Amino acid sequence: MKNVGTIDRAIRVVIGFALLSLVFLGPKTLWGLIGLVPLLTGAVSFCPAYKLIGVKTCSSE
């Protein structure tokens, strides 16, 4: 079941990689691992938080 649209997915993946890069570049902090959340939700097109609040950014199939 998908609830994340194409543009939303792209934004999540970019933000996820940007946050994840903080682990290896810049301040080298483990807080960058938070980037895994938007990266994974963008990869699978499903966001549990969207499900809870009833939001759906993908087109109907």
N, C-alpha and C positions, 0 to 999 in steps of 0.2 A: 504494500500500500504506500503510495507516494503522497506527500503533502508539501514538498518543496519544489518550486518551479525552476526553470532553467536559469534565469537571471539571479535568483536567490542562491542557487547552487554555485554559480560562478563566483559570486561575492563571498560566499562561505569558504570556498576553496582558497581564494586569494588571501582572505583574512587568516585562515588556518595556517597556510604556509608562512605568512608574515610573522604570526605569533610563534610558530614552531622554530623559525630561524633565530629567535632570541635565545634558544638553547645553545646554538652553535656559534652565532655571531653576536656582536654587540655586548650586552651585559652578561651573557652566558648564565642566565638564571633559569632555574627549573620551572618558573612560572610560565615559560613559553610552552610547556606541555599542555597548557589549556588550549592551545591551537589545535590539538587533536580532536576536540569536540566539534568545532565547525567544519574541520576537514572531513571527519567521518560522516557527519550529517549531510554534508554536501555530496559525498561520494555515494551514499545509499539513497539519497533523495527522501529521507524521512527524518523528521525532527519530533522527538517525544514531547517537547514543550509546546510545539504547535498543536499536537494532538490534544493535549490537556486544555488548551484555551480555545480550541476549535478553529484555528487558522489554517488555510490551505492556499498556497501561492502557485500551485500548478494548475494547468487547465484540466477540465473534466475529461475523463477518458471513457 
